[in-house]
Amino acid sequence: MDQADHVAKVAECAVNGERARGSGGVVLVNETSMAYVLVDEIESEELRESLRDGLSEDGTHFVYIVMEKDRQVHIWKLDRLNLVGS
């Protein structure tokens, strides 16, 4: 899957997740799955707090993506304006 396809899938997951579950969530991606989860459903308290801070500051402008790989977590933001074309 190329980068454009991956971004499109993340965007679709975010849009569908927010429609179904409401705002206050992130797209959680690991090697085998992708899902929209609410921040309160994330196990790590430290990660939850970090995401809450980010979402409260600019969650209306960005979708947060949390990638888990090799027991490490990487957080990215995708501008919501990019979702319009997806």
C-alpha positions in Angstrom: 0.0 0.0 0.0 1.5 3.4 -1.0 1.4 6.4 1.3 -1.6 8.1 -0.5 -3.7 4.9 0.0 -2.6 4.7 3.7 -3.6 8.3 4.3 -6.9 7.7 2.6 -7.6 4.7 4.8 -6.7 6.7 8.0 -8.9 9.5 6.9 -11.8 7.1 6.2 -11.3 5.5 9.6 -11.3 8.9 11.3 -14.4 10.2 9.6 -16.4 7.0 10.1 -15.2 6.7 13.7 -16.2 10.3 14.6 -19.6 9.8 12.9 -20.2 6.6 14.8 -18.6 7.4 18.2 -18.2 11.1 18.4 -15.2 13.3 18.7 -12.4 12.8 21.3 -10.8 9.9 19.7 -7.8 9.0 17.6 -7.0 6.5 14.9 -4.9 3.7 16.4 -2.8 1.8 13.9 -0.6 -1.2 14.5 0.9 -3.8 12.2 -2.4 -5.7 11.8 -5.2 -3.3 12.4 -6.5 0.2 12.3 -9.4 1.5 14.5 -10.9 4.7 15.8 -10.7 4.6 19.6 -11.8 7.1 22.2 -8.9 8.5 24.3 -10.4 7.0 27.5 -10.1 3.5 25.9 -6.3 3.7 25.6 -4.5 1.7 28.3 -1.5 4.0 29.0 -2.4 6.8 31.3 0.6 8.8 30.1 -0.4 8.4 26.5 -4.1 9.3 27.3 -2.9 12.6 29.0 -0.7 13.5 26.1 -3.5 12.9 23.6 -6.0 14.8 25.7 -3.7 17.8 25.8 -3.2 17.7 22.1 -6.9 17.2 21.3 -7.9 20.1 23.6 -5.3 22.4 21.9 -6.0 21.6 18.3 -8.3 18.6 17.9 -10.7 20.7 15.9 -8.0 21.3 13.2 -6.2 17.9 13.3 -6.9 14.2 13.5 -4.5 12.3 15.7 -3.0 9.1 14.6 -1.2 6.8 17.1 1.0 4.1 15.5 2.2 1.3 17.6 5.2 -0.6 16.3 7.8 -2.7 18.1 6.5 -1.6 21.5 6.9 2.0 20.6 4.3 4.7 20.0 4.5 7.4 17.4 1.9 10.2 17.3 1.1 12.1 14.1 -1.4 14.7 13.2 -3.3 14.9 9.9 -4.8 18.3 9.0 -8.6 17.9 8.8 -8.6 19.9 5.6 -6.8 17.0 4.0 -9.8 14.8 4.9 -12.1 16.8 2.6 -10.6 15.3 -0.5 -10.4 11.8 0.9 
